Amino acid sequence: MTDRKTFIIGAGISGLVAALELERAGLSPVILEESDRVGGRVKTDYEDGYALDHGFQVLLTAYPEAKAYLDYETLDLKTFLPGAVIFKPGDTFSVYDPLRNPWRLPAMVFSKVGSVLDKLRIFQLTKELKAKHVEAIFQSPEMPTMDYLKKRGFSDRILDNFFIPFFRGIFLEEKLETSSRMFEFVFKMFSEGHAAIPAKGMGEIPKFLASRLTNTALRLNTKVDRISHNVIHLASGDTITADDILLTVRPDGLVEGYDRDNSGYRKVTTLYYSLQQSFIAKPSIGLVQDVHFLINNIVFMTDVSKSYASNGRALLSVSIVKEVGQLDQLEQLVALELEALSGIAASHFQHIKTFHIAKALPVVNGLRYSRPLVHYQIHDHLFVTGDHLLYGSINAAMQAGRAAAQAILSKKLV
């Protein structure tokens, strides 16, 4: 098996995990990566002393696959406080998880985020999902998350103050039309572990995976133009004949004869600003519930990890789910919204960089926790992987990478 010519197209999380599994079986895969680094959608730029993640992303430490493939100590994970800070012009209040922080129970009871009944329902939901196996979650009947929350009796008040802005930032869509399966999975992961980031940025996660590869060749800046059966056509004009090809993105547009997948991707815009000091002053996510604001959520990355800035200033990440691609003076408008929320003059927010991320999260219809191995194979020589096959997340990307490697290896054993 060691002389098999196995090529992986894409050095994202799925591709790196697949390479690890193929190495363990004695293969020596080659990864072809279009960009200048590993990571796919999980990347960090290091500019002017700041670590700038491509979009606000977190690792949920309860992810089963992350526990298997990552070393949290090596990554030097820094965790967020459970809950969130709700921002309104002239008003700020917090929401806490009473199961994770029992000493915060009195504060949660009297919080303005929702009614006492709402808080009891959050308490009950948390207990239920902690007891529910992940496989059972993905076998549950599906409905839009908004319908699910209303069916459980949550009031408009807590929907507007917490659930909508919080999960809008996770699902990257405004109406919470995402499957209730995804809601339950994410809610369970938040309740069982922590939201965390590596001290030096989310890009450290794919770097760590790549560092574990010992018998894989990584070819960066190598763009694949198309795939014809078992032949890879590079943008350079060169061709590669392979025994096995593993594609880590949707096949449409690359594989000849493959029907286009119209599922698409969710978009997000992330802006970074620096400030003399944080106005949140704790490692928490800030949610903006006012639908008239562009901003959905804010996080001072330096409240979570000081290493995100080397100059002692506070680094602020601002996420926008709304369509703003054609909006003039976006950075100035966001600074004015930050002034309305914080009381700090807009001129004090120094803009660093803006990311318009067109493919931030795959839209997945019919979410599932696993697939039969045959679903990872397109034909005798071509396999596919990626979180778009399961549900959009780092956990799913790792699952899919492992399963695709198993599909390739099971073919060899036949």
N, C-alpha and C positions, 0 to 999 in steps of 0.2 A: 504493500500500500504506500510505502514511502516515496515511490517514484511517480505517484499520481500528480498531475499538474492541476492544482486547485487554486483558483483565483477568486478573491473576494473583492467586490467592487464597492468601496466605501469604508472609511475607517471611523465610522461612528460607533456607538456603544454596542449595537448588535454585531457589527463586523468584527470588533475586537474580541468580544466574548466567543463568537464562532471560531475565530482563529485560535483562541486558548483551548477550546475543546478539540479542535482538529489536531493541534499539536500534541495533546495528551494521548491521542490515538496513533501518533507516529507520523502524521503528515507534516509537510513543510509548505504551508500556504503562502501565497503572495497577495498582499493587499494593494489595490490600485486606488489611490485617493486623489480626487480632483484638486483639493486645496493644499495649503502649505503646512497642514497640521492634522492631528487626529482629533476626533470629537464629534464630527457631524453637527447636530444642533446644540451640542453642549460645548461651548467655547468661551474662552476668556481672553480679552485683549489687555495688554499691560502698556499703558500710556501715561506719560507724565507723572509716574509714581502712583497711579491708580490701577486697580484690578476691575475691569469692566466686563461683566458677564454679558453674553448675547441674550438679552432678555432676563427678567427676574426669574430665576429657577432655584429650586431647593431639592435636596435629597431627603426623602422620608426614611428615617433610620429603621423603621419597622419593615421596609420592603424585604421580603424573603430572599430575592435574588441578590440584592445589594449586600446582604449579610454573607452570602456565599462567595461573592466575587471581590468584595472590597475589604480593605483593612482600615477601619475607622480611625484607629490610632495613628497610622501612617499619614492618613489624609488630614489629621488634626482637625476633626470636625468641630465646628462651633454651632451651638444650637439656639433656636429661637425660643422665647417664652411661649407656652401654650396660650391660645386666645388671640386677641387683636385689640387695637386702639381704633375707635371710631371717630372720624373727624367730620365736623360740620363747621361752617363759618361761625366763630364765636363760641363753640362748644366742643368738648372732647370728653369721651368716656370709654371705658374698657369692658371687654367681655372675657371671661375666664372659663377654663374647664374645671369644674368642681371635683371631678374624679381624679384629675391629675394633680390639682392643687386644692386639697380640702380646706386649707387655711384661708383660701380665697372665697369660700362659700358665702360668707356674709356680704362681701363686696359684689359677688355675682347676683345675689338675691335682690340687692338694692340698685343694681345697674339699670340705666335707662335703656339698655339695648332692646328689652322686650318685657313682657309681663312675667309675673311669677310662674304662671302656667307654662309659658314658653320655655322658661328655664328648667322646669320640671320635665318637659318633653325632651329637651336637649340631654338632660341627665339620663332619661330612660333610653333614648336613641343610642347614646354612647354605650350603655350597659348591653343593649341588645346586639350591637354590632361587634363588640368585643367578644361576645359568645358565638358569633356567627362565623363559620369557616369561609375563607375566601372563595373556595370552589362553589359553596352554596350561594354566595352573593352573585356570582356570574351565571347561576342557573335560575335566579329569581325572575319573576315577570318584569318586563321593562316598561317604563313610562318616562316622560320627561321629568327631570329633577324638580322643576317647579311644581308640577302636578303631584309628585311624591310628597313634597314638603307640605303642600296645602292639605293633602289627604291625611297627613299625620297631625293636622290641626294647628300648625304654626300660624301665628298672626301676621298680618301685613306689616306690623311694626318691626318684628324681628326679621322678617324676610327682607325688608328695605334696609334695615340697619346693619345686618350681619350676613345672612345667607347669600343674598344676591351679590353684594360687592365682593365677598370673600370667594365665592365659587365662580363668579364672573372672571376673576383674575386667574383661576385655575383652569377653567374650561375655555377661556378666551372667547366667550360669546355672551351676549347681553341678556338673553331671555331664559337662560338655564334650561335649554332644550336637550342638553346632553342626557344620556341614559341614566336612570336612577341606579343602575349597577355601578357606574363609575362613581357616582356620589357616595354610595355605601362603601365602596372600596377605599376611596380617598379619606372619607371620614373615619373609617376604621384604622387606617394607617396613621392618621394624625393622633388618634386617641391612644394607640399602642406604642408609639415612639415619638420622636421629635422631628420637626423640620430643621434641617441643618445645611450648612455650607462648609466646604473645605476652607481652611484658614486663608489660603491664597487664591481662592476662586474655584468656580465649578469646573473649569477646564482641567483641574487637577485629577478629576475622576477618570476621564479617558487617558490621561497621561499615566496614571497608575496602572490601568489595564494594559496599556502598551508596554510598560516597563516589565510586565510579567512574561511577555512573549520572548522566547529564546530561539525559536526556529522558524520564524515568520519573516519574510522580506516585506518591507514597507516602502512602496514607491509613491512619494508625494508628487504634487503638481502633475498628475497623470490623469487626464480627462478621457473618459470613455464616451465615444460618439454613438455607438450602437452595438447591439449583439445580434449576430446571425448564427443561429444554432449553437455550435460550440466555438465560434470565432468571435473574439473581442476586437472591435475596430476602434482604435484610439484616435483622438482628435489630431494627433500628429501625423496621421496617415499610416502608422504601423498597425500590424495585426498580430494577435496572439491566439494560438490554437490551444484550447484547454480541454482537460478531461472533465472537469467540473467547474462551474461558475456559480458563485453565490452573490446575488444582487441584493443590496441592503436598502434599496429604495423601491418605490412602486415601478413596475416594469414598463408602464405606458411611456412612450416616447423614446425608449431605449431598445426594447425587444421587438424585432420585426414580426408583424402579424399579431401582436398582442393588442387587444381592445383597450381603448383608453379608459382609465378609472376616473370617474367624475366626482369622487368623494371629496377631493380637495384638502385644503389645510386651513387652520385658523391663523389669523394674523395677530400681531401685537406690536406696539411701538413702545420702546423703552428709552427714556431720557435719563442722563446722569448729570447731576449738579454737585458742586462742592459748596460747603458752608463752613463758617467758623466753628460752629458746634451744632450737635443734633438738638432738635426741639422735641424729639420723642424720648431720648435719653434712656432707652432700654431696648433690648433685642426683640422688638415686636414689629409686626406688620401693621401699617396704618391703612384703614379702609375709608374710602370716600363714598358715601351713600347717595349724595345728591346727583340725580341723573343729568342735571344741567352742566355739571363739571365734565371736562375732558378726562381728568385723572380718575383712575379706578383705585389704585393702591400705591402706597409709598413705603419705602424701607430705607433706613439709614444702614447701609451695609457695614459701616464702621462701628455701629452699635453691636453688631453680631461678631465681627472680626476686625480688629484694628489693622490687620495686614492688608485690608482693601485700600488703604491709603498710607503712603510712606511719609507724608508731609505734615501729619498731625491734624489735617482738616477732616471734616465729616463728609462722607460720600453718600449722596442721596440717590436712590433709584426710584424712578417714577414710571409706572406702567399705565398704558392707555389701550383699551380694547376697542374703542370706537375707531371708525375709519377717519384717519387724519392725513393721509398721504398727500393730498392736494392742498392742505391748509397752510396758508402763508404765516410766517412769524410764529410758528408753533412753539418754539422755545420761550419766546417772550410771553405768549398767552399762558403757558404752563407756569411760568414764574409768577404771573399775576394770580393764578389760582392758588399757588403755594403761599403767597402773601395773604390771601383771604383765609386760608386754613390756619396759618401759623401766627399771623400778626407781624411777621418779619418782612421788611420791605423787599420787593421783587428784585431790586438792584443787588441785593446781597447774595442771590442765588447765581453762582457762576456756572454757566453751562459748559459741560465737558464734551459730551458726545451723545448723538441720537442714533438708535438702531431701529430701522423699519424692517421687521422680520416677517416676511411673507409666508414662510413655511415653519411656523412656530410649533404647531401641534396638528397631527393628522386627524381628519374627520373619519371616524370609524363607525360603520353601521353594523349592528348586531354584535355588540361587544361580547367577547368570550375570554376566559382565562387560559384556555389551551386549545390547540388544534391537533388533529391527527397528523403524523409526520408527512403523509402524502400531500397535505395542503401546502407544504413548503417546497414542493417540487413542481416545476412547470413542464419540463420534459427530461429526457435521459441525462442531459448535461447541464441543465439550468435549474437553479434553486433560488428561492427568494426568502428574505427575512426582514425584520423591522417591526417596530411597535404598531405600525398601521395594520398588521395582521391580527392584533389582539385588542389593545386599548392603549391610548397614548400615555406613555410614562417611561421613566428610566427602568423600572422593574420589568415592564413588558418588553422593552428593547433587549434586556438581558435574557429574558425567557425565550424570546424568538430567536436570538442568536444561538443559544444552546440547542433549541429544538431543530433548527436548520442544520447545524453541524451533525446532529444525530441522524437526520434524514440522509445526509451525504454518506455518513458512515454505514447506515443500514443498507444503502444501495450497494456498497462495496462488499458487504457480507453475503449478499444474495448469490 
